[in-house]
Amino acid sequence: MEKETSSTQEILSARKKAIFSLRTLVFLILAIVIIYFLVSGIDVQKTADALVKADFALVILSAAIYAVSNLFKSLRFNILLKESAVPVSKMFAISAYQNFFNQIMPARTGELTFLYYTKSMANVRASASLHALLVSRMMDLVVVCLFFIIALTLYYGKDLSIPLIIAASLMGAFSLLFVFKLHWFILLGKKIFIFLVSIFKIKEKPLIIKISGKIEMLLEEFAGINMKKKIPLAALTSLLVWLSLYAFSYTTILAFGVDIGFLAAVAGSTGAVLTNVLPINSFGSFGTMEAGWTGGFLFVGMSMQEAVTTGFGYHLINFFSALLIALICFVFIKSAKSRSFRRF
């Protein structure tokens, strides 16, 4: 029990250090600069009017589709953590919390929330949760690259950018290799770490000893995980996750009176996806997400005004959907605990 508590505290400590850092301040300044340049290039009043006059029914539909994507994410985590036998309802709540904290925390520190809640709510080992999280993120990249290549091929036809397709293919192939051979990458990281430690002659430092122990533990844990039986269902749920998320993006665009077609929506929203993958976002991801979204949709022919407007609209719906789902899960869990306590 003491070891489990220590692991949970380490997760919280790591999250706090990542949030309150110089890097976070730099990303916050970057976000402010990006928002300034985006807003200076559009008619702000038109954007405000479009946001206020959004089709309410389509906004609700977008939020519902987002909830469905969360369900598929939780099913994928259940597959990857099959040995832990976490109930789907509890994993749905954990995934909802992770989604929300990823929305508000800078530099992808919200990902650590998954490790914290799987530990505190379902007593899953931090190493097993980390493995599931890393694999799921790499599977996300594989599927995103696949959708991106298909969408670009069908949308542009003969005018397709070959270098862009090659880059997406290489990223997808690398991510797929990561899924199957994660322990190889940990082993490579270990060798690089040992090399650097020997150069700087800090092998005996307490922190270095602690890090070495963690690396050895991860190697032992990851080497013992058999992914082959889990891959088919994990791949299927990953496809369903991204079908839902791309449908969410497209429905959101429609809600603001813009229709460029589903294929263009898939190709364009990939820009926002990739900026969210990179640990460069500030609090709430405002600025960096809009920049990626705008760049992606300018690439498929949307005007600057429409790209920035739909980017802000998409972000707001995404944020409040994640917040609402997390709040509902929180209230439901608290209510269930209260009923159990009263019966006791």
C-alpha positions as CSV (number, residue, x, y, z in Angstrom):
1,M,0.0,0.0,0.0
2,E,2.8,2.4,0.9
3,K,4.5,1.7,-2.5
4,E,1.2,2.4,-4.3
5,T,0.7,5.7,-2.5
6,S,4.3,6.7,-3.3
7,S,3.7,6.0,-7.0
8,T,0.5,8.1,-7.0
9,Q,2.4,11.0,-5.3
10,E,5.2,10.8,-7.8
11,I,2.6,11.2,-10.6
12,L,1.1,14.2,-9.0
13,S,4.6,15.7,-8.3
14,A,5.6,15.2,-11.9
15,R,2.5,16.9,-13.1
16,K,3.0,19.9,-10.9
17,K,6.6,20.3,-12.0
18,A,5.6,20.2,-15.6
19,I,2.8,22.8,-15.1
20,F,4.8,25.3,-13.1
21,S,7.9,25.6,-15.3
22,L,9.7,28.1,-17.5
23,R,8.6,26.0,-20.5
24,T,4.9,26.5,-19.6
25,L,5.5,30.3,-19.4
26,V,7.2,30.3,-22.9
27,F,4.3,28.3,-24.4
28,L,1.8,30.7,-22.8
29,I,3.5,33.7,-24.4
30,L,3.6,31.8,-27.7
31,A,-0.2,31.1,-27.5
32,I,-0.9,34.8,-26.9
33,V,1.2,35.8,-29.9
34,I,-0.5,33.2,-32.1
35,I,-4.0,34.4,-31.0
36,Y,-3.0,38.0,-31.7
37,F,-1.9,37.2,-35.3
38,L,-4.9,35.0,-36.0
39,V,-7.4,37.6,-34.7
40,S,-5.6,40.5,-36.5
41,G,-6.1,38.7,-39.9
42,I,-9.9,38.4,-39.6
43,D,-13.1,40.4,-39.1
44,V,-13.6,39.8,-35.3
45,Q,-17.3,40.9,-35.5
46,K,-18.1,38.4,-38.2
47,T,-16.5,35.6,-36.1
48,A,-18.4,36.7,-33.0
49,D,-21.7,36.7,-35.0
50,A,-21.0,33.2,-36.5
51,L,-20.3,31.8,-33.0
52,V,-23.4,33.3,-31.5
53,K,-25.6,32.2,-34.5
54,A,-24.3,28.6,-34.6
55,D,-26.9,25.9,-35.4
56,F,-27.8,24.7,-31.9
57,A,-29.0,21.3,-33.0
58,L,-25.7,20.6,-34.8
59,V,-23.8,21.8,-31.7
60,I,-25.7,19.3,-29.6
61,L,-25.0,16.6,-32.1
62,S,-21.3,17.5,-32.1
63,A,-21.2,17.1,-28.3
64,A,-23.0,13.8,-28.5
65,I,-20.5,12.5,-31.1
66,Y,-17.7,13.6,-28.9
67,A,-19.2,11.6,-26.0
68,V,-19.3,8.5,-28.4
69,S,-15.6,9.0,-29.2
70,N,-14.9,9.0,-25.4
71,L,-16.7,5.7,-25.2
72,F,-14.5,4.1,-27.9
73,K,-11.4,5.5,-26.1
74,S,-12.5,3.8,-22.9
75,L,-13.1,0.5,-24.7
76,R,-9.6,0.7,-26.2
77,F,-8.1,1.3,-22.8
78,N,-10.1,-1.7,-21.4
79,I,-8.6,-3.9,-24.2
80,L,-5.0,-2.7,-23.5
81,L,-5.5,-3.1,-19.8
82,K,-7.5,-6.3,-20.0
83,E,-5.6,-8.0,-17.2
84,S,-6.7,-5.2,-14.8
85,A,-10.4,-5.9,-15.4
86,V,-11.5,-2.3,-15.0
87,P,-15.3,-1.9,-15.5
88,V,-16.2,0.0,-18.7
89,S,-18.2,2.6,-16.7
90,K,-15.2,3.4,-14.6
91,M,-12.8,3.5,-17.5
92,F,-15.2,5.8,-19.3
93,A,-15.0,8.2,-16.3
94,I,-11.2,7.9,-16.3
95,S,-11.0,8.6,-20.0
96,A,-13.4,11.6,-19.5
97,Y,-11.2,13.1,-16.8
98,Q,-8.1,12.6,-19.0
99,N,-9.7,14.3,-21.9
100,F,-10.8,17.3,-19.8
101,F,-7.4,17.8,-18.1
102,N,-5.7,17.5,-21.5
103,Q,-7.9,20.4,-22.6
104,I,-6.8,22.7,-19.8
105,M,-3.3,21.6,-18.8
106,P,-0.2,22.8,-20.8
107,A,2.4,20.7,-22.7
108,R,0.3,17.5,-22.6
109,T,0.7,17.2,-18.8
110,G,-3.0,16.2,-18.7
111,E,-1.8,12.8,-20.0
112,L,-0.5,12.1,-16.5
113,T,-4.0,12.3,-15.2
114,F,-4.7,8.9,-16.8
115,L,-1.9,7.3,-14.8
116,Y,-3.2,9.0,-11.6
117,Y,-6.9,8.0,-12.0
118,T,-6.2,4.4,-13.2
119,K,-4.1,4.1,-10.0
120,S,-6.5,5.9,-7.6
121,M,-9.8,4.6,-9.0
122,A,-8.9,1.2,-10.4
123,N,-5.7,0.3,-8.6
124,V,-3.9,-0.3,-11.9
125,R,-0.1,-0.3,-11.8
126,A,1.4,2.9,-13.1
127,S,3.7,1.0,-15.5
128,A,0.8,-0.9,-17.0
129,S,-1.1,2.4,-17.4
130,L,1.9,4.1,-19.0
131,H,2.2,1.3,-21.5
132,A,-1.4,1.5,-22.4
133,L,-1.2,5.2,-22.8
134,L,1.9,5.2,-25.0
135,V,0.5,2.4,-27.2
136,S,-2.9,4.2,-27.6
137,R,-1.1,7.4,-28.6
138,M,1.0,5.6,-31.2
139,M,-2.1,3.9,-32.5
140,D,-3.7,7.3,-32.8
141,L,-0.9,8.5,-35.0
142,V,-1.1,5.4,-37.2
143,V,-4.9,5.9,-37.7
144,V,-4.6,9.7,-38.2
145,C,-1.8,9.1,-40.9
146,L,-4.0,6.5,-42.6
147,F,-7.1,8.8,-42.7
148,F,-4.9,11.7,-43.8
149,I,-3.4,9.8,-46.7
150,I,-6.8,8.4,-47.9
151,A,-8.4,11.8,-47.6
152,L,-5.7,13.7,-49.5
153,T,-5.6,11.0,-52.2
154,L,-9.3,11.1,-52.8
155,Y,-9.5,14.9,-52.5
156,Y,-6.5,16.0,-54.6
157,G,-6.2,13.1,-57.0
158,K,-3.5,13.8,-59.6
159,D,-2.5,17.0,-57.8
160,L,-1.5,15.1,-54.7
161,S,1.6,16.2,-52.9
162,I,4.0,13.2,-52.9
163,P,6.4,14.5,-50.3
164,L,3.4,15.0,-47.9
165,I,2.2,11.5,-48.5
166,I,5.7,10.1,-47.9
167,A,6.1,12.1,-44.7
168,A,2.7,10.8,-43.4
169,S,3.6,7.2,-44.4
170,L,6.9,7.3,-42.6
171,M,5.2,8.7,-39.5
172,G,2.6,6.0,-39.6
173,A,5.1,3.2,-40.1
174,F,7.3,4.5,-37.2
175,S,4.2,4.7,-34.9
176,L,3.2,1.1,-35.9
177,L,6.7,-0.1,-35.1
178,F,6.5,1.7,-31.7
179,V,3.2,-0.2,-30.9
180,F,4.7,-3.6,-31.5
181,K,8.3,-3.0,-30.2
182,L,7.9,-0.4,-27.4
183,H,10.5,-2.1,-25.3
184,W,13.0,-1.6,-28.1
185,F,12.6,2.2,-27.8
186,I,12.9,2.0,-24.0
187,L,16.1,0.0,-24.4
188,L,17.5,2.5,-26.9
189,G,16.6,5.3,-24.4
190,K,18.4,3.4,-21.7
191,K,21.6,3.1,-23.8
192,I,21.5,6.8,-24.6
193,F,21.0,7.6,-21.0
194,I,23.9,5.4,-19.9
195,F,26.1,7.0,-22.5
196,L,25.3,10.5,-21.3
197,V,25.7,9.6,-17.7
198,S,29.1,8.2,-18.4
199,I,30.2,11.3,-20.2
200,F,29.2,13.7,-17.4
201,K,30.3,11.2,-14.7
202,I,27.2,11.4,-12.6
203,K,26.4,7.7,-12.3
204,E,26.4,7.8,-8.4
205,K,24.0,10.7,-8.1
206,P,20.8,9.7,-6.2
207,L,18.5,11.1,-9.0
208,I,20.5,9.1,-11.6
209,I,20.2,5.9,-9.6
210,K,16.5,6.5,-9.2
211,I,16.0,7.1,-12.9
212,S,18.0,4.0,-13.8
213,G,15.8,1.9,-11.5
214,K,12.7,3.3,-13.2
215,I,14.0,2.4,-16.6
216,E,14.9,-1.1,-15.6
217,M,11.4,-1.5,-14.1
218,L,9.8,-0.3,-17.4
219,L,11.9,-2.7,-19.4
220,E,10.9,-5.6,-17.3
221,E,7.2,-4.6,-17.3
222,F,7.0,-3.8,-21.0
223,A,8.9,-6.9,-22.2
224,G,6.3,-9.1,-20.4
225,I,3.3,-7.5,-22.1
226,N,1.9,-9.5,-25.1
227,M,0.4,-7.1,-27.6
228,K,-0.3,-9.5,-30.4
229,K,-3.7,-10.7,-29.1
230,K,-4.8,-7.2,-28.2
231,I,-3.9,-5.5,-31.5
232,P,-6.9,-6.4,-33.6
233,L,-9.6,-5.1,-31.2
234,A,-7.3,-2.1,-30.1
235,A,-6.9,-1.2,-33.8
236,L,-10.7,-1.5,-34.4
237,T,-11.5,0.8,-31.5
238,S,-8.8,3.2,-32.7
239,L,-10.5,3.4,-36.0
240,L,-13.9,4.0,-34.3
241,V,-12.3,6.7,-32.1
242,W,-11.1,8.7,-35.1
243,L,-14.2,8.1,-37.2
244,S,-16.1,9.7,-34.3
245,L,-13.6,12.6,-33.9
246,Y,-13.5,13.4,-37.6
247,A,-17.3,13.3,-37.7
248,F,-17.2,15.6,-34.7
249,S,-15.0,18.0,-36.6
250,Y,-17.2,17.9,-39.7
251,T,-20.4,18.4,-37.7
252,T,-18.9,21.3,-35.9
253,I,-17.9,23.0,-39.1
254,L,-21.4,22.6,-40.4
255,A,-22.8,24.1,-37.2
256,F,-21.0,27.4,-38.2
257,G,-22.5,27.4,-41.7
258,V,-19.4,26.1,-43.6
259,D,-19.4,23.0,-45.7
260,I,-16.2,21.9,-47.5
261,G,-17.0,18.2,-47.6
262,F,-16.0,15.3,-45.3
263,L,-12.8,14.5,-47.0
264,A,-11.5,18.1,-46.8
265,A,-12.6,18.2,-43.1
266,V,-10.5,15.1,-42.4
267,A,-7.5,16.5,-44.2
268,G,-7.8,19.9,-42.7
269,S,-8.5,18.9,-39.1
270,T,-5.3,16.8,-39.1
271,G,-3.4,20.1,-38.6
272,A,-5.1,20.6,-35.3
273,V,-4.5,16.9,-34.4
274,L,-0.8,17.2,-35.0
275,T,-0.4,20.4,-33.0
276,N,-2.2,18.7,-30.1
277,V,0.1,15.7,-30.2
278,L,3.2,18.0,-29.9
279,P,3.8,19.1,-26.3
280,I,3.8,22.8,-27.2
281,N,0.3,23.8,-26.1
282,S,-0.4,26.3,-23.3
283,F,-3.3,26.3,-20.8
284,G,-6.5,25.3,-22.6
285,S,-4.5,24.7,-25.8
286,F,-5.8,28.1,-27.0
287,G,-3.7,29.5,-29.8
288,T,-1.7,26.5,-30.8
289,M,-4.8,24.4,-31.6
290,E,-6.3,27.2,-33.7
291,A,-3.0,27.7,-35.5
292,G,-2.9,24.0,-36.5
293,W,-6.6,24.1,-37.4
294,T,-6.3,27.2,-39.5
295,G,-3.2,26.0,-41.3
296,G,-4.8,22.7,-42.1
297,F,-8.0,24.2,-43.5
298,L,-6.2,26.9,-45.5
299,F,-4.4,24.0,-47.1
300,V,-7.7,22.5,-48.3
301,G,-9.1,25.8,-49.6
302,M,-11.0,27.4,-46.7
303,S,-10.8,31.1,-46.3
304,M,-8.9,32.7,-43.4
305,Q,-12.1,34.1,-41.9
306,E,-13.8,30.7,-42.0
307,A,-10.8,28.7,-40.8
308,V,-10.2,30.9,-37.8
309,T,-13.9,31.1,-36.9
310,T,-14.5,27.4,-37.2
311,G,-11.2,26.8,-35.3
312,F,-12.4,28.9,-32.3
313,G,-15.9,27.3,-32.5
314,Y,-14.5,23.8,-32.7
315,H,-12.2,24.5,-29.7
316,L,-15.1,25.9,-27.6
317,I,-17.4,23.0,-28.3
318,N,-14.6,20.5,-27.7
319,F,-13.7,22.2,-24.4
320,F,-17.2,22.4,-23.0
321,S,-18.2,18.9,-24.2
322,A,-15.1,17.5,-22.3
323,L,-16.0,19.6,-19.3
324,L,-19.7,18.5,-19.3
325,I,-18.9,14.8,-19.7
326,A,-16.3,14.9,-16.9
327,L,-18.7,16.7,-14.6
328,I,-21.5,14.1,-15.3
329,C,-19.0,11.3,-14.6
330,F,-17.9,13.0,-11.4
331,V,-21.4,13.5,-10.1
332,F,-22.4,9.9,-11.0
333,I,-19.4,8.4,-9.2
334,K,-19.9,10.6,-6.1
335,S,-23.6,9.7,-6.0
336,A,-22.8,6.0,-6.4
337,K,-20.3,6.2,-3.5
338,S,-22.8,8.1,-1.4
339,R,-25.5,5.4,-2.0
340,S,-22.9,2.6,-1.1
341,F,-22.0,4.4,2.1
342,R,-25.7,4.8,3.2
343,R,-26.3,1.1,2.6
344,F,-23.3,0.3,4.7
